[in-house]
C-alpha cells in the first residue's frame, strides 16, 4: 500500500485533500485525518504532502497560486528558483503580499522544509 494507485481518486488524477467538519459535531480533527490516511489507506509521506498542498491550492483563498502548475514542481514566475529560500526575494515578497493564497502556500512550504529537516 501507499502507492497512488491504491486510492482510485488519486490514481485517476482527481485532486484529493483531507478535511474535517466542525470538531464539536464530528469529534474529529486534522491530526486524526492524517493518521487515518496512513493507517487505513496506507498513504506515504509524499502523498500526504501533496494532499496538504492540494488543500490550499484548491481552496477559496484569494489571489494567485505560489505554484507554476498543480504538479508542485516549481513556483510561479515571481518566485521561481526560490523553492528552498528561507526568505522571499523582493520580487517574490511583493507577489506574496498581494496574493493571499500564495502567501499561505509559502508558509506551508516553510513548515514542510522545517519538518523534513528534522528527519534527515
C-alpha positions as CSV (number, residue, x, y, z in Angstrom):
1,X,0.0,0.0,0.0
2,X,0.9,3.7,-0.1
3,X,1.1,3.8,-3.8
4,X,-1.2,6.4,-5.5
5,X,-2.8,3.5,-7.5
6,X,-4.2,2.2,-4.2
7,X,-6.6,5.2,-3.9
8,X,-8.8,5.4,-7.1
9,X,-9.3,9.2,-6.9
10,X,-5.5,9.8,-6.7
11,X,-4.8,7.2,-9.5
12,X,-7.4,9.0,-11.7
13,X,-5.7,12.4,-11.1
14,X,-8.6,13.8,-9.1
15,X,-7.3,16.4,-6.6
16,X,-7.7,15.0,-3.1
17,X,-7.4,16.9,0.1
18,X,-8.0,15.9,3.7
19,X,-10.7,17.9,5.6
20,X,-12.8,17.7,8.7
21,X,-16.1,19.1,9.8
22,X,-16.7,21.1,12.9
23,X,-14.8,19.2,15.7
24,X,-17.7,19.8,18.1
25,X,-20.0,17.9,15.7
26,X,-17.8,15.3,14.1
27,X,-15.5,14.8,17.1
28,X,-12.6,14.7,14.7
29,X,-9.6,16.8,13.8
30,X,-6.9,17.0,11.1
31,X,-4.4,15.0,13.1
32,X,-6.8,12.1,13.1
33,X,-7.5,12.5,9.4
34,X,-3.8,12.3,8.6
35,X,-3.4,9.3,10.9
36,X,-6.3,7.5,9.3
37,X,-4.9,8.3,5.8
38,X,-1.8,6.4,6.8
39,X,-3.4,3.6,8.8
40,X,-6.5,3.0,6.7
41,X,-5.3,3.9,3.2
42,X,-1.5,3.3,3.6
43,X,-0.6,6.7,2.2
44,X,3.1,7.6,2.3
45,X,4.6,11.0,3.3
46,X,4.9,12.2,-0.3
47,X,1.2,11.7,-0.9
48,X,0.3,13.3,2.4
49,X,2.4,16.3,1.5
50,X,0.6,16.5,-1.9
51,X,-2.8,16.4,-0.1
52,X,-1.7,19.2,2.2
53,X,-0.7,21.3,-0.8
54,X,-4.0,20.4,-2.6
55,X,-6.0,21.7,0.4
56,X,-4.5,25.1,-0.2
57,X,-4.2,25.0,-4.0
58,X,-7.9,24.2,-4.4
59,X,-9.1,26.4,-1.5
60,X,-11.1,29.5,-1.9
61,X,-8.2,31.7,-0.7
62,X,-7.9,34.8,-2.8
63,X,-5.2,35.5,-5.2
64,X,-2.8,33.6,-7.4
65,X,-1.1,30.4,-6.5
66,X,2.5,30.1,-5.5
67,X,2.8,27.2,-7.9
68,X,3.5,27.4,-11.7
69,X,1.4,24.3,-12.1
70,X,-0.6,22.0,-9.9
71,X,2.1,19.3,-10.1
72,X,4.0,21.3,-7.4
73,X,7.3,21.1,-9.4
74,X,8.1,24.8,-9.4
75,X,7.0,28.2,-8.1
76,X,5.2,30.8,-10.2
77,X,7.4,33.2,-12.2
78,X,7.6,35.9,-9.4
79,X,9.1,33.3,-7.0
80,X,10.8,30.9,-9.4
81,X,14.0,29.5,-8.2
82,X,13.2,30.3,-4.5
83,X,11.9,26.8,-3.6
84,X,14.4,26.5,-0.7
85,X,14.9,30.2,0.1
86,X,14.3,30.9,3.8
87,X,13.0,34.4,2.9
88,X,11.5,35.6,-0.3
89,X,13.3,38.0,-2.6
90,X,11.8,41.4,-3.0
91,X,10.0,40.4,-6.2
92,X,8.6,37.3,-4.6
93,X,7.7,39.2,-1.4
94,X,5.7,41.7,-3.5
95,X,3.9,38.8,-5.2
96,X,3.2,37.1,-1.8
97,X,1.9,40.4,-0.3
98,X,-0.7,40.7,-3.0
99,X,-1.8,37.1,-3.2
100,X,-3.2,35.5,0.0
101,X,-3.2,32.0,-1.5
102,X,0.4,32.2,-2.5
103,X,1.4,33.6,0.9
104,X,-0.4,30.8,2.8
105,X,1.3,28.2,0.4
106,X,4.7,29.8,1.0
107,X,4.2,29.4,4.8
108,X,3.2,25.7,4.3
109,X,6.4,25.2,2.2
110,X,8.5,26.7,5.0
111,X,6.9,24.5,7.6
112,X,7.4,21.4,5.4
113,X,11.1,22.2,5.0
114,X,11.5,22.7,8.8
115,X,9.7,19.4,9.4
116,X,11.6,17.5,6.8
117,X,14.9,18.9,8.1
118,X,14.3,17.3,11.5
119,X,14.0,13.9,9.9
120,X,17.1,13.9,7.6
